[in-house]
Amino acid sequence: MFNEAWERFKDLLRQCPHYGFSELHQLDTFYNALNPNDQDALDFAVGGNFLDKIPRECLSIIE
């Protein structure tokens, strides 16, 4: 589920490569666009607050 949403999000980012958002900014934007239930699911998957994890760890959960 998150993988598909993440892929769609990355497709949007590829359409605007000149923006150059950092991985952290991308993850923050993606996470905050999710509904509360999906945010809770990601938080549960990492055993805490998703955004408190390092970007590589977050990406491994999503992908």
Kinemage of the C-alpha trace (Angstrom):
@kinemage 1
@onewidth
@group {chain A} dominant
@subgroup {mainchain}
@vectorlist {calphas} color= white
{ca met a 1} P 0.000 0.000 0.000
{ca phe a 2} L 2.624 2.554 1.016
{ca asn a 3} L 4.920 1.389 -1.747
{ca glu a 4} L 2.352 2.292 -4.420
{ca ala a 5} L 1.661 5.691 -2.880
{ca trp a 6} L 5.407 6.327 -2.524
{ca glu a 7} L 5.975 5.420 -6.194
{ca arg a 8} L 3.245 7.855 -7.283
{ca phe a 9} L 4.788 10.528 -5.066
{ca lys a 10} L 8.239 9.910 -6.578
{ca asp a 11} L 6.726 10.130 -10.081
{ca leu a 12} L 5.463 13.599 -9.198
{ca leu a 13} L 8.902 14.584 -7.912
{ca arg a 14} L 10.532 13.340 -11.128
{ca gln a 15} L 8.312 15.720 -13.076
{ca cys a 16} L 9.987 18.618 -11.235
{ca pro a 17} L 13.651 17.591 -10.872
{ca his a 18} L 14.824 21.162 -10.473
{ca tyr a 19} L 13.235 21.434 -7.029
{ca gly a 20} L 15.910 19.215 -5.479
{ca phe a 21} L 14.072 18.295 -2.275
{ca ser a 22} L 16.180 16.379 0.235
{ca glu a 23} L 15.124 12.851 1.207
{ca leu a 24} L 14.092 14.168 4.610
{ca his a 25} L 11.855 16.836 3.055
{ca gln a 26} L 10.342 14.268 0.673
{ca leu a 27} L 9.575 11.880 3.538
{ca asp a 28} L 8.127 14.668 5.662
{ca thr a 29} L 5.860 15.809 2.822
{ca phe a 30} L 4.762 12.237 2.050
{ca tyr a 31} L 4.068 11.358 5.691
{ca asn a 32} L 2.139 14.546 6.415
{ca ala a 33} L -0.045 14.010 3.322
{ca leu a 34} L -1.191 10.621 4.645
{ca asn a 35} L -4.389 10.217 6.610
{ca pro a 36} L -4.005 9.659 10.375
{ca asn a 37} L -4.605 5.896 10.127
{ca asp a 38} L -1.809 5.492 7.584
{ca gln a 39} L 0.498 7.687 9.673
{ca asp a 40} L -0.247 5.454 12.666
{ca ala a 41} L 0.551 2.356 10.594
{ca leu a 42} L 3.955 3.773 9.633
{ca asp a 43} L 4.628 4.828 13.223
{ca phe a 44} L 3.786 1.293 14.369
{ca ala a 45} L 6.031 -0.218 11.676
{ca val a 46} L 9.059 1.691 12.989
{ca gly a 47} L 8.168 1.341 16.665
{ca gly a 48} L 7.753 5.052 17.285
{ca asn a 49} L 7.440 8.277 15.368
{ca phe a 50} L 8.197 7.619 11.697
{ca leu a 51} L 9.792 11.030 11.176
{ca asp a 52} L 12.176 10.530 14.107
{ca lys a 53} L 13.965 7.792 12.141
{ca ile a 54} L 16.804 8.413 9.709
{ca pro a 55} L 15.696 8.785 6.060
{ca arg a 56} L 17.301 5.498 4.933
{ca glu a 57} L 15.369 3.594 7.601
{ca cys a 58} L 12.123 5.294 6.576
{ca leu a 59} L 12.729 4.474 2.925
{ca ser a 60} L 13.378 0.821 3.702
{ca ile a 61} L 9.988 0.633 5.447
{ca ile a 62} L 8.106 2.307 2.586
{ca glu a 63} L 9.834 0.572 -0.288
